[in-house]
Amino acid sequence: MDILAHGLWGGAAFGWKRKYFWAFLFGMLPDLLAFGPFFVYRLISGTLKFGKPEIAAIPAAVFTAYNFSHSLFTAAAILLLVRFVISKELFIAAWAYPLHILLDIPTHDKTFFPTPFLFPVSNFRIDGISWGNKYFMLSNYAALLAVYFIYFRYRARKKSEMK
C-alpha cells in the first residue's frame, strides 16, 4: 500500500478522538524508516524520479531497513517502547504501526518488496496483489473516502444534536 494510504488508515483506525496526527504518522512510520533516508538522498542529489525504481538501483541498506521496519517483532518492540518508555497517551495511536504491516502483507507481491512480517525469525513472505494495481488503488481510496465520509457525517450529526 502507498505511504499516504497507510497514514490515512492509521489515522482512521486509531486516531479519532485521540491523537490523529500521531496515528497518521505511526501508520506511515515503517515506510519512512525504510525508504525515508533513500528518498531524501535522491531528492538532494537530484536523482529522484517518480514511479517504481529499478530494484538494482536501491541500496542494500534500504532492504535491511525494510526487513526490520516491516517485521511484527519490531512493531511489538515499538509498541512496548511507546507504552512503557515514551508515552502511555500515544500507545493507542502507535497501533497504526502494526496495522501498516498487516495491510502490507496482502498488498505486496513477491516481485517488489514483499512484506517480511516474521523477520528475523523466518523469511516467509506472502505473494499478494500489488498495491500499485489500478483497481486496488481505486478500491482502497474509495474505501478510505467512505470511512472518512461516514466519520465526518456522524460527527456533524452528533454536533447538530447537541445544539
N, C-alpha and C positions, 0 to 999 in steps of 0.2 A: 504494500500500500504506500502511497506517496506521503511525504512528511506532513503536509498540511492536513490531509485527511486524518492522520494519526492524532494530530493535535486536536482537531475538531471532535473526534470520537472520545479522546481522553477527557476533554472538557465536558462533553455531553454526559459521559458515564460517571465522572467523579468530581465535577466542578460546580454543579448547581448548588446554590445557597451555601457554598463553601468557599473554595479558593479556585475559581475558574481559571485564572491565569496560570496558576501552578499546575493544575491538572492538564491544561493545554500544553504547557512546557514539558511535563513528565511524559506526556503522550508522544512527544517528538524526540525525547532525550536519547533513546537507543540509536536513532539515525544521526543525531547531532554528534554524539560521541564517536560514531564510526566514520562518518563522512565529513563532519564539520571542518577539521583541520585540512583535509584534502581540498575541500571546496574553497576555503579561504586562500590556500596556497595557489590554486588555479586562478582565483579571482585577482590576486595581487600580481601574479606573474603574467596575466593577460592571456592565459591558455584555457580559460573557462569557455566551454561550448555547451549549448543546450542540447538535450537529447541523451540517449543512452550511450555512455562512454564504452570504448573497447575495453574488454577485460584486461588485456595486456598493458593498457595504459594506467591501470590502477596499481599503486604500490602495494607491496605485501603487507605493510603496516595497516592499511585500510582493512584488509581481510582479517588480520589478527584482531583489530579493534572491533570489527563486526562480529566475530565469533564471541568475544567477551560481552559486548553490549547487547547482543540478541540471545543471550542464554538466560533461561529461567533461574538458574543458580545465581547469576549476577543480579537479576531482578529481586530475588529473595534477600540477597545481601543489602541491596539498596533500600528495600522496604524496612529491614531491621535497622539499618543506619538512620534512616529518616525517623522511624518511630522512637528509637531509644537514645539517639545522639543529637539529631538536628532539631526536630520539632514535632511534637505529637499532633499539632494542628495541621501539619502538611501530610500526615500519614494517609488519609483517605485520598487526597489528590495524587499521592505517589503511586497508587494502584493503577494509574494510567500507564505506568512503565511496563508492567507485565501484560497489560491489555494490548499494548503495541506488539509485543512478541506473539501473543496468541492470535492477533489479527494477521500478522505476517506469515504464520505457518501455512495457512491455505492459500495465501495470495502471492506467493513467490514460487516460481518454477525452478527446476534444478539448473537451468542454463544461466541464471543471473541472480546471485546472492540468495540461495535457498537458506531458510532460517535454521541456524544451528542451536535450536532451543534447549538441547541437552548437553551442550558444550560445557566443560571439558570431559564429561563422563562418557558421552557417546557422540559419534559423528553422524548419527541417524538424522536424516532430513526428509521432508515430505516434498514431493513434486506436485505443487499446487498449480493454480491458474495464475498467470502473470497479472499483477495489478495494472500493468500498462495496457492490457486488453481494453479496447474502447467500450465494449459492452459492460465490463466490470466497472470501469471508471464511471460510466453514466449511471449504473445501478447504485454504486457506492455514494456518489454525490446526491443522487435522488433520495436515497435513504437518509443521508445527513440533512438535506433540506426538510424532509418530513419530520425528523426528530426535532430540529430547531423550530420549525413552524409550530408543531404541537406544543412545545415547551413555552414559546413566547405567547401563543394564543391562550394557553392555560393561565399563564401569569397575568395577562391582560384581563381575562375574565375574573380572576381572583381579586385583582386590584379594583375593578369596577364594582364587584360585590361588596367590597369594604367601604365604599362611599355611602 
